[in-house]
């Protein structure tokens, strides 16, 4: 993973324009490339890549793209994780609409079916099995839920059905080259908040985190301590709070007794509100490092108590990358609202899969998998920013640092990929 990054202050003006690689660049060029790729696919065929099932995937049989290529989004549209699943589906649908209006697939169109996991791992596994058995399905978009994704991935990898997930940050989601994740691990971009810590002149940090979510457990127990070591500052205290914690007064008091210069509160959803209110009630008035679980308006009920919480994210609709703003404008035009990160991740996932299908020149599952492996070696511009890449089948992004000002998120600075 590329650990060197260049940070630049957020400015109101747009950056130097780039052509987003997710979009076709010219009909003549695309036609020549598509013809060459088609000849290559016909000559070489698709590898098995360890997948154990029938290659399936429409009627192309490796001999060219069919008129219609079927994809399925297996995501929660009801239940506790529906907020993320529904937002992701909006991103998929926008991308599919754009792709079908372009000539990226040479006249073929994507058909996207939406199925509901009901926020249940068992249902997700059943829906994955159904998609595997349907030989007209070329690939799927997997659940935003880690529990559901972990239930799906072994089946999809073994039977050879390509899948691209968003969110789903747990171990076991990436099971081989049929499984991909278009959401970066938080631990990969969290260190960009180091600049903020340095600017505060902090020499010590206290941490209150939850291990209930694997992502926050990793950031609280490993990423922040390593960041502190790299900055030469001390972790005065670090307390892991159980998932059932509703009152954070005691752990907050314990950490504040060690007199840290800066605090980190890493909780899920509404727990961030409670923790921030109790942190302010305890007399701490300084800045606080948080996580994206406080975003998407989750911190709003904290009011003024939430002001000063800072966290890195993989996407914010205000970020200035040309490719990001192209996405934001298209999303607003279709849905009349600002996009959440779930939609941006799904949008990039859909374009990654579409580029892979175009490169394969086939709706064959194994051929698509092989093309995904090749596409995964390239950098590209997308909704999540510029210079995006893949590491171990998981997307790598520059990231953005935002601050809650008491009423809204505002960008402090953006990171850009080091080429």
Secondary structure, 3 states (H helix, E strand, C coil): CCCCEEEEECCCCCCCCCCCCCCCCCHHHHHHHHHHHHHHHHHHCCCCCCCCCCCCCCCCCCCCCCCEEEEEEEECCCCCCHHHHHHHHHHHHHHHHHHHHCCCCCCCEEEEEEEECCCCHHHHHHHHHHHHHCCCEEEEECCCCHHHHHHHHHHHHHHCCEEEECCCCCCCCCCCCCEEECCCCHHHHHHHHHHHHHHCCCCEEEEEEECCCHHHHHHHHHHHHHHHHHHCCEEEEEEEECCCCCCCHHHHHHHHCCCCCEEEEECCCCHHHHHHHHHHHCCCCCCEECCHHHCCCCCHHHHHHHCCEEEEECCCCCCCCHHHHHHHHHHHHHHCCCCCHHHHHHHHHHHHHHHHHHHHCCCCHHHHHHHHHHHCCCCEEECCEEEEEEECCEEECCCEEEEECCCCEEEEEEEEECC
